[in-house]
Amino acid sequence: MRVRVPATSANLGPGFDALGLALGLYDDVAGEVVPDGVRVTVTGQGAGELPDDERHLVARAMRATFEALGAQPPGFAVECVNRIPQARGLGSSSAAIVAGVQLARALVADGATRLDDAAALRLAAEIEGHPDNVAPCLLGGFTVAWTEPPGARAVSLTVAEAVRPTVFVPEQRGLTSAARAALPATVPHGDAALTAGRAALLVHALTAEPALLLPATVDRLHQGYRAAGMPETAALVDALRAAGVAAVVSGAGPTVLALTEPPEGFSPGTGWQTWRLGIDVHGARVARGRLGHAERDPVAAGRKS
């Protein structure tokens, strides 16, 4: 079986740990049952760096899903063609987790019935630790995710046609753990109230009135506290917003996401790549068979520039 999983951007400014967007940049992953052992091959992003055995995140997610299904195979082989940059705030870990969950479900007879989509989301969120990236990766579109007993839940909403994301991807990497460590235990009530209002406005702006995206992406919960750890990212967000662009930190960074188009000729400076991406509306897509020639091409599928 094979699965295509999209990149994602979480938070989108004020929607901390709740809002996410699936982007048209994809990893392709294939898996099959083998007589013994676990083998993982990686092409593209992360090649030569990521583990090639049980330690690989796709393999770990597959093991957890097989366990949930009560159907551990004798062994399995995985082939990953990665186009989503690693540790840049574009959901590479969530893509790996969702790919593993979906592949394991597909490789087990009646796996999608025995572990339905709602349960798959809960499991993926448990592995990742939060649902804001796994939800859009699994469901596609613009998602609102939350957690309640017995686990993560999410809804997917249709994005207005005028929303055309651009991502500015730096050379340096970031760590989600470091970005979270920069956050204070409490924030002023006024900041929380302002951010809650903007998050609510953002749902309307993304789905119905993109002209409101600039005020809707104001955040006082996390981006300001993280700025010292990634000054180039903070400076680029400020420059874009000063030019009237609804720009935010993508996830924990250091990538910057612009939800409205930058001015013609805008340059982020040296050390950045600019990619115009579509919005993925399908989420993770599973099919039978191994990866073909097109899926094995490590060039960034979906990237427009």
C-alpha positions as CSV (number, residue, x, y, z in Angstrom):
1,M,0.0,0.0,0.0
2,R,1.1,3.6,-0.5
3,V,-0.1,6.9,1.0
4,R,0.4,10.6,0.1
5,V,0.4,13.0,3.1
6,P,0.4,16.8,2.9
7,A,2.6,19.4,4.7
8,T,0.7,21.4,7.3
9,S,0.9,24.7,9.1
10,A,-0.4,24.9,12.7
11,N,-1.5,27.8,14.9
12,L,-1.9,30.2,12.0
13,G,-1.2,33.0,14.5
14,P,-3.9,33.1,17.2
15,G,-5.1,29.5,16.9
16,F,-2.4,28.1,19.2
17,D,-2.6,24.2,19.3
18,A,-6.0,24.3,17.7
19,L,-6.0,25.6,14.1
20,G,-4.2,24.0,11.2
21,L,-4.0,24.2,7.4
22,A,-3.1,21.4,4.9
23,L,-0.7,22.6,2.2
24,G,0.0,21.3,-1.3
25,L,3.4,19.8,-0.6
26,Y,3.6,16.1,-0.1
27,D,5.6,13.1,1.2
28,D,4.9,9.7,-0.5
29,V,5.3,6.6,1.6
30,A,4.8,2.9,0.7
31,G,4.7,-0.1,3.0
32,E,4.4,-3.8,2.7
33,V,4.5,-6.8,5.0
34,V,7.7,-8.9,4.8
35,P,8.8,-12.2,6.5
36,D,10.8,-10.5,9.3
37,G,12.5,-7.3,10.4
38,V,11.7,-3.6,9.8
39,R,13.5,-1.8,7.0
40,V,13.0,1.9,6.1
41,T,14.5,3.6,3.1
42,V,14.4,7.4,2.7
43,T,14.8,9.6,-0.4
44,G,14.8,13.4,-0.4
45,Q,14.4,15.4,2.9
46,G,16.1,13.6,5.8
47,A,18.0,11.0,3.6
48,G,21.1,9.8,5.4
49,E,19.9,11.4,8.7
50,L,16.7,9.6,9.7
51,P,16.8,6.0,11.1
52,D,16.3,3.1,8.8
53,D,14.7,0.7,11.3
54,E,12.1,0.5,14.1
55,R,13.2,3.9,15.3
56,H,11.9,5.7,12.3
57,L,8.7,7.7,13.1
58,V,6.7,6.1,10.3
59,A,7.7,2.6,11.6
60,R,6.8,3.6,15.2
61,A,3.4,4.9,14.1
62,M,2.8,1.7,12.2
63,R,3.8,-0.4,15.2
64,A,1.4,1.6,17.4
65,T,-1.4,1.1,14.9
66,F,-0.8,-2.6,14.4
67,E,-0.9,-2.9,18.2
68,A,-4.3,-1.0,18.3
69,L,-5.6,-3.4,15.7
70,G,-4.2,-6.4,17.4
71,A,-2.5,-7.5,14.3
72,Q,1.4,-7.2,14.4
73,P,2.9,-8.6,11.2
74,P,6.2,-10.6,11.2
75,G,7.9,-7.6,9.6
76,F,7.4,-4.7,7.2
77,A,9.3,-2.6,4.8
78,V,8.8,1.1,4.2
79,E,9.9,3.4,1.4
80,C,9.7,7.2,2.1
81,V,10.0,9.9,-0.5
82,N,10.2,13.1,1.6
83,R,9.6,16.5,0.2
84,I,8.4,18.3,3.4
85,P,11.4,20.0,5.0
86,Q,12.5,18.5,8.4
87,A,12.2,20.6,11.6
88,R,10.9,23.7,9.8
89,G,7.4,24.1,11.1
90,L,5.7,22.4,8.2
91,G,4.5,19.3,10.0
92,S,7.1,16.7,8.8
93,S,6.6,14.7,12.0
94,S,2.9,14.7,11.7
95,A,3.1,13.6,8.1
96,A,5.3,10.7,9.1
97,I,2.8,9.7,11.9
98,V,-0.3,10.0,9.7
99,A,1.5,8.0,7.0
100,G,2.3,5.2,9.4
101,V,-1.2,5.1,10.9
102,Q,-2.8,5.1,7.4
103,L,-0.4,2.4,6.0
104,A,-1.0,0.1,8.9
105,R,-4.7,0.5,8.7
106,A,-4.5,-0.3,5.0
107,L,-2.3,-3.4,5.4
108,V,-4.6,-5.0,7.9
109,A,-7.8,-6.7,6.6
110,D,-10.7,-4.5,7.5
111,G,-8.2,-2.2,9.3
112,A,-10.1,1.0,8.3
113,T,-13.3,-0.4,9.7
114,R,-11.7,-1.8,12.9
115,L,-9.9,1.6,13.5
116,D,-12.2,4.2,12.0
117,D,-11.2,7.7,11.0
118,A,-12.1,9.2,14.4
119,A,-10.0,6.6,16.2
120,A,-7.1,7.1,13.7
121,L,-7.1,10.8,14.5
122,R,-7.0,10.1,18.3
123,L,-4.1,7.7,17.8
124,A,-2.1,10.0,15.6
125,A,-2.6,12.9,18.1
126,E,-1.5,10.6,21.0
127,I,1.7,9.8,19.2
128,E,2.3,13.4,18.2
129,G,1.3,14.9,21.6
130,H,-1.3,17.3,20.1
131,P,-3.7,17.3,17.2
132,D,-3.1,20.7,15.5
133,N,-0.9,19.2,12.7
134,V,-2.2,15.7,12.5
135,A,-5.8,16.9,12.0
136,P,-5.2,18.8,8.7
137,C,-2.7,16.1,7.5
138,L,-5.4,13.4,8.0
139,L,-8.5,15.4,6.9
140,G,-7.2,18.1,4.6
141,G,-8.3,21.7,4.4
142,F,-8.5,24.1,7.3
143,T,-9.1,22.3,10.6
144,V,-10.2,23.2,14.1
145,A,-9.0,20.5,16.6
146,W,-9.6,20.0,20.2
147,T,-9.1,17.3,22.9
148,E,-11.8,15.9,25.2
149,P,-12.4,12.4,26.6
150,P,-11.7,10.0,24.9
151,G,-9.2,12.0,22.9
152,A,-8.6,14.4,19.9
153,R,-11.4,15.5,17.7
154,A,-11.4,17.8,14.7
155,V,-13.5,19.4,12.0
156,S,-12.4,20.3,8.5
157,L,-13.7,23.5,6.9
158,T,-13.4,24.8,3.3
159,V,-11.0,27.6,2.7
160,A,-12.1,30.7,0.6
161,E,-10.7,30.6,-2.9
162,A,-8.9,33.9,-2.5
163,V,-6.6,32.4,0.1
164,R,-3.2,31.6,-1.6
165,P,-0.5,30.6,0.9
166,T,3.2,31.4,0.5
167,V,5.8,29.9,2.7
168,F,9.2,31.3,3.4
169,V,11.5,28.4,4.3
170,P,14.9,29.1,6.0
171,E,18.0,27.0,5.8
172,Q,18.3,26.6,9.6
173,R,16.1,24.2,11.5
174,G,14.1,24.7,14.6
175,L,12.9,22.4,17.5
176,T,9.3,22.3,18.7
177,S,10.6,21.4,22.2
178,A,12.7,24.5,22.3
179,A,9.9,26.7,21.0
180,R,7.5,25.4,23.7
181,A,10.1,25.9,26.4
182,A,10.1,29.6,25.6
183,L,6.5,30.0,26.5
184,P,5.5,31.3,29.9
185,A,3.2,29.4,32.3
186,T,0.7,32.2,32.3
187,V,-0.2,35.2,30.1
188,P,-2.0,38.4,30.9
189,H,-5.8,38.1,30.8
190,G,-6.1,40.9,28.2
191,D,-3.7,39.1,25.8
192,A,-5.6,35.9,26.2
193,A,-8.9,37.7,25.5
194,L,-7.6,39.5,22.5
195,T,-6.1,36.3,21.0
196,A,-9.3,34.4,21.5
197,G,-11.3,37.0,19.6
198,R,-8.8,37.0,16.8
199,A,-8.9,33.2,16.6
200,A,-12.6,33.3,16.2
201,L,-12.3,36.0,13.6
202,L,-9.7,33.9,11.7
203,V,-12.2,31.1,11.2
204,H,-14.5,33.6,9.4
205,A,-11.7,35.2,7.5
206,L,-10.2,32.0,6.2
207,T,-13.6,30.5,5.1
208,A,-15.6,33.6,4.0
209,E,-13.8,37.0,4.1
210,P,-10.1,36.9,3.4
211,A,-10.0,40.7,3.5
212,L,-10.0,40.3,7.3
213,L,-6.9,38.0,7.5
214,L,-4.5,40.7,8.6
215,P,-6.3,41.6,11.8
216,A,-7.5,38.0,12.2
217,T,-3.9,36.8,12.5
218,V,-2.8,39.0,15.4
219,D,-1.5,36.8,18.2
220,R,-0.3,37.5,21.8
221,L,0.0,34.0,23.1
222,H,3.1,32.5,21.6
223,Q,4.9,34.3,18.7
224,G,6.2,37.2,20.8
225,Y,7.7,34.9,23.4
226,R,9.4,32.8,20.8
227,A,10.9,35.7,18.8
228,A,14.2,35.9,20.7
229,G,14.9,32.3,19.7
230,M,14.4,32.9,16.0
231,P,15.0,36.6,15.3
232,E,15.2,36.3,11.5
233,T,11.8,34.6,11.5
234,A,10.3,37.3,13.7
235,A,11.8,40.1,11.6
236,L,10.4,38.6,8.4
237,V,6.9,38.3,9.9
238,D,7.1,41.9,11.0
239,A,8.3,43.1,7.6
240,L,5.5,41.2,5.8
241,R,2.8,42.5,8.2
242,A,4.1,46.0,7.8
243,A,3.5,45.5,4.0
244,G,-0.1,44.5,4.7
245,V,0.5,40.8,4.4
246,A,-1.2,38.4,6.8
247,A,2.0,36.6,7.9
248,V,2.5,34.3,10.9
249,V,5.1,31.8,12.2
250,S,4.3,28.4,10.7
251,G,3.8,26.1,13.6
252,A,6.8,26.4,16.0
253,G,8.9,27.9,13.2
254,P,11.2,28.9,11.8
255,T,9.2,28.9,8.5
256,V,7.0,31.9,7.9
257,L,3.5,31.5,6.4
258,A,1.8,34.3,4.5
259,L,-2.0,33.8,4.0
260,T,-2.2,36.7,1.6
261,E,0.1,37.4,-1.3
262,P,3.3,39.4,-0.7
263,P,3.8,42.5,-2.8
264,E,5.3,41.9,-6.2
265,G,9.0,41.7,-6.0
266,F,9.1,41.2,-2.2
267,S,12.3,39.4,-1.2
268,P,12.8,37.7,2.2
269,G,16.5,38.2,1.9
270,T,19.3,35.6,1.7
271,G,18.9,32.2,3.3
272,W,15.2,31.8,2.5
273,Q,13.3,29.9,-0.1
274,T,9.9,31.2,-1.3
275,W,7.3,28.6,-2.2
276,R,3.8,29.3,-3.3
277,L,1.6,26.4,-2.3
278,G,-1.9,25.4,-2.9
279,I,-4.3,24.2,-0.1
280,D,-4.7,20.5,0.1
281,V,-8.4,19.6,0.4
282,H,-8.1,15.8,0.5
283,G,-5.7,15.0,3.4
284,A,-3.9,11.7,3.5
285,R,-4.7,9.5,0.5
286,V,-4.2,5.8,0.4
287,A,-3.9,3.6,-2.7
288,R,-2.8,0.1,-3.5
289,G,0.6,-0.7,-4.9
290,R,4.2,0.4,-4.6
291,L,5.4,3.9,-5.4
292,G,5.7,4.6,-9.1
293,H,8.2,6.7,-11.0
294,A,6.3,10.0,-10.3
295,E,5.9,9.3,-6.6
296,R,9.6,8.5,-6.3
297,D,10.7,11.9,-7.7
298,P,12.1,13.8,-4.8
299,V,11.3,17.2,-6.3
300,A,8.7,19.0,-4.2
301,A,5.4,18.0,-5.6
302,G,2.9,20.8,-5.4
303,R,5.5,23.6,-5.1
304,K,4.8,26.5,-7.5
305,S,8.0,28.5,-7.1
